[in-house]
Amino acid sequence: MASTAVAVAALAAAAGAFAPRPRVAALLRARSQVDGFVPPPDDAAWIAPGKVVAAADEHGQYYDATVLELRTRADGGIGAAFVQFIGWEDWPSDVRAAPPVDDARRAVAEALAERRRVNRRSQDCWQFDQFTKAFAGSWRGAGERYVAAGRALAVAATFDAKLDLERRDDATVASAHDAWALAVSEQRTNFVVLDSLGDGAAEPAREAAAPPLGAVTLKPATFRAEARDDGELGGTAANGEAFSTARVDGDALVVDVWARAADDALSLRVAYEKTTGGAWAFACCDLARWCPAGGAAAPAGDALGTGLYDVHRRLRDMATRGALDESVGIHELRLPGRVTAAFPRTLDPGRGGLNANGGGVVSLDLVAGDMRIQVDRVFDTPLGDLASFEITDILVDDAEKFPAKPVFDD
């Protein structure tokens, strides 16, 4: 793409919407404030040749670009800039004529690789923005821990919790991908293990079996599919008003699925522990209901969940196998407030079927107002690498008129 003049209000503003590929546009514009992110002052120290900025085309889509040249107004302020989109330098000029074929192919490959990098960074920013819009602020919650009692689940403990999410952007960094940051603090209080538990359930009932997030910082680069070791957040994704992440710490895997429900929120946390045979066994799960701090939680109601609306095929495969082999299968919770949670009992690499690598699905089904929402986190291995993060929503009335195929009852 050739250099193009850009009218600058504050060229360093970051993207709020991203398209799958940059367009070769004649005129670009910039904006100064997007979704609460306030950039530093509009001066040459911020917008300068060589700086990486976000610039918008005539469709309002923002992409990473490098500032090549500045033009100043009569009063000395920045009037316009020439930029070049990263990954689109002189693209797609006629590479067949010159240089030689090998160099041309190499140039195309490098350009495509750079485009993928830029698009990935754009998607990171988009997901970060989605998560921020849905969850930023202060929340308080109350939850229950469940452990296995044979093939069923039983309440093992109760707890209260606090969640604070505060935007802490770095105003000294010119790229939104590096500047945006959200400080997250999740604390658990009043964790009480119920006295009715037997000895076999005491170990997964302990608080540390599925710890809270603690104090972490989310950045756009956090929203990647790859799992991370040593308890770091990985396999993280946001989609609409839903969020999911995984933590791998030694022989433990903790998977989170969060969803907004009108003004409130739900979180499902499932923990697995690696066994001596190489499989990963369910340890416990926490289901917490959240409301904005200072507000009153909406009553859950007495109606129980009716099962998942649309059972993922991987989960259905596990449920079907569980009818023949009680060491596999799924756990399902149907709770007041028309909430259903479902997830595998074991993650077993090498068992075969749709989950041959030891992957699985953690699903959360809830009703928010007149909508029924199901969130599915699909992962390929017991390390929690994200395969997909899927949301199904349907009007409650339509869900009753057109029910999905029920899961095999094991």
Long-range contacts (C-beta under 8 A, 24 or more apart in sequence): 1-84, 1-85, 1-88, 1-89, 1-90, 1-91, 2-84, 2-90, 3-68, 3-69, 3-82, 3-83, 3-84, 4-28, 4-82, 4-83, 4-84, 5-71, 5-80, 5-81, 5-82, 6-30, 6-55, 6-80, 6-81, 6-82, 6-83, 7-79, 7-80, 8-42, 8-47, 8-78, 8-79, 8-80, 8-81, 9-42, 10-39, 10-42, 10-46, 10-47, 11-42, 11-47, 11-53, 11-54, 11-55, 11-67, 11-78, 11-81, 11-83, 12-39, 12-40, 12-46, 12-47, 12-51, 12-53, 12-54, 12-174, 13-37, 13-39, 13-54, 13-62, 13-176, 14-39, 14-54, 14-62, 14-125, 14-176, 14-179, 14-180, 15-54, 15-56, 15-61, 15-62, 15-63, 15-122, 15-125, 15-126, 15-176, 16-62, 16-129, 17-60, 17-61, 17-62, 17-126, 18-61, 18-62, 18-63, 18-119, 18-122, 18-123, 18-125, 18-126, 19-59, 19-61, 20-119, 21-115, 21-119, 22-57, 22-61, 22-63, 22-85, 22-87, 22-88, 22-115, 22-118, 23-57, 23-59, 23-61, 24-88, 24-91, 25-57, 25-58, 25-59, 26-58, 27-57, 27-58, 28-55, 28-56, 28-57, 28-58, 28-65, 28-83, 29-56, 29-58, 30-54, 30-55, 30-56, 31-56, 35-129, 35-132, 35-133, 36-132, 36-167, 37-167, 37-169, 37-176, 37-179, 37-180, 38-169, 38-171, 39-171, 40-171, 40-172, 42-77, 42-78, 43-77, 43-78, 44-70, 44-78, 46-174, 47-78, 47-81, 51-174, 52-86, 52-174, 52-175, 53-83, 53-174, 53-175, 54-175, 54-176, 55-83, 55-85, 62-122, 63-118, 63-122, 64-118, 64-121, 64-122, 64-175, 64-177, 85-118, 86-114, 86-118, 87-111, 87-114, 87-115, 87-117, 87-118, 88-115, 121-177, 121-220, 123-223, 124-177, 124-220, 124-221, 124-222, 124-223, 124-224, 125-176, 125-177, 125-180, 125-220, 127-220, 127-223, 127-236, 127-237, 127-238, 127-239, 128-180, 128-182, 128-218, 128-219, 128-220, 128-222, 128-223, 128-238, 130-238, 130-239, 130-240, 130-241, 131-182, 131-218, 131-223, 131-238, 131-243, 132-165, 132-167, 132-182, 134-238, 134-240, 134-241, 134-242, 134-243, 134-260, 135-165, 135-243, 135-258, 135-260, 135-265, 136-165, 136-166, 136-167, 136-182, 137-164, 137-165, 137-292, 137-293, 138-162, 138-163, 138-164, 138-165, 138-292, 138-293, 138-294, 139-163, 139-164, 139-165, 139-265, 139-290, 139-291, 139-292, 139-293, 140-290, 140-291, 140-293, 141-265, 141-267, 141-288, 141-289, 141-290, 141-291, 142-288, 142-289, 142-297, 143-267, 143-286, 143-287, 143-288, 143-289, 144-286, 144-287, 144-288, 145-205, 145-210, 145-284, 145-285, 145-286, 146-284, 146-285, 146-286, 146-287, 146-333, 147-197, 147-201, 147-204, 147-205, 147-283, 147-284, 148-201, 148-204, 148-282, 148-331, 148-345, 149-201, 151-326, 151-329, 151-410, 153-285, 153-331, 153-333, 154-197, 154-201, 155-194, 156-193, 156-194, 156-197, 156-201, 156-204, 156-205, 156-284, 157-191, 157-192, 157-193, 157-194, 157-205, 157-207, 158-190, 158-191, 158-192, 158-194, 159-188, 159-189, 159-190, 159-191, 159-192, 159-207, 159-286, 159-288, 160-188, 160-189, 160-190, 161-186, 161-187, 161-188, 161-189, 161-212, 161-288, 161-290, 162-186, 162-187, 162-189, 162-293, 163-187, 163-290, 168-217, 176-220, 177-220, 177-221, 178-219, 180-219, 180-220, 181-217, 181-218, 181-219, 182-217, 182-218, 182-219, 183-215, 183-216, 183-217, 184-213, 184-215, 184-216, 184-217, 184-218, 185-213, 185-214, 185-215, 186-212, 186-213, 186-214, 187-212, 187-214, 188-212, 204-271, 204-273, 204-283, 204-284, 205-284, 209-271, 209-283, 209-284, 210-254, 210-269, 210-270, 210-271, 210-283, 210-284, 210-285, 210-286, 211-254, 213-256, 225-385, 225-386, 225-387, 226-385, 226-386, 227-381, 227-383, 227-384, 227-385, 227-386, 234-384, 234-385, 235-379, 235-384, 235-385, 235-386, 236-386, 237-377, 237-386, 237-389, 238-389, 239-375, 239-389, 239-390, 239-391, 240-391, 242-373, 242-375, 242-389, 242-391, 244-362, 244-375, 244-377, 244-386, 244-389, 246-379, 246-383, 246-384, 246-385, 246-386, 247-384, 248-383, 248-384, 252-283, 253-280, 253-347, 253-382, 253-383, 253-384, 255-343, 255-362, 255-377, 255-379, 255-384, 257-362, 257-363, 257-364, 257-375, 257-377, 259-364, 259-366, 259-373, 259-375, 260-368, 261-366, 261-367, 261-368, 261-373, 262-298, 262-368, 262-369, 263-291, 263-292, 263-295, 263-298, 264-289, 264-290, 264-291, 264-292, 264-297, 264-298, 265-289, 265-290, 265-291, 266-290, 266-339, 266-364, 266-366, 268-341, 268-362, 268-364, 270-343, 270-362, 272-347, 272-382, 274-382, 278-348, 278-349, 278-350, 279-346, 279-347, 279-348, 279-349, 279-358, 280-346, 280-347, 280-348, 280-358, 280-382, 281-345, 281-346, 282-331, 282-343, 282-344, 282-345, 282-346, 285-331, 285-333, 285-341, 285-343, 287-333, 287-335, 287-339, 287-341, 289-337, 300-335, 300-336, 300-337, 300-339, 301-336, 301-337, 301-338, 302-336, 303-336, 303-337, 303-338, 304-334, 304-335, 304-336, 304-338, 305-333, 305-334, 305-335, 305-337, 305-338, 305-339, 305-340, 305-341, 305-365, 305-366, 306-334, 306-338, 306-340, 307-332, 307-334, 307-340, 307-342, 307-365, 307-406, 307-407, 308-332, 308-340, 308-342, 308-363, 308-365, 308-374, 308-404, 308-407, 309-365, 309-372, 309-374, 309-392, 309-394, 309-399, 309-403, 309-404, 310-374, 310-392, 310-404, 311-342, 311-363, 311-404, 311-405, 311-406, 311-407, 312-361, 312-363, 312-376, 312-378, 312-390, 313-354, 314-354, 314-355, 314-359, 314-360, 314-361, 314-378, 315-342, 315-343, 315-344, 315-360, 315-361, 315-363, 315-376, 315-407, 316-407, 316-408, 317-353, 317-354, 317-355, 318-344, 318-345, 318-353, 318-355, 318-360, 318-361, 319-407, 319-408, 319-410, 320-408, 320-410, 321-353, 322-410, 323-408, 323-410, 329-410, 330-407, 330-410, 332-407, 337-366, 337-367, 338-366, 338-367, 338-372, 339-364, 339-365, 339-366, 339-367, 340-364, 340-365, 340-366, 341-365, 342-407, 347-382, 349-381, 349-382, 357-381, 358-382, 359-385, 359-387, 367-396, 370-395, 370-396, 370-397, 371-395, 371-396, 372-396, 372-399
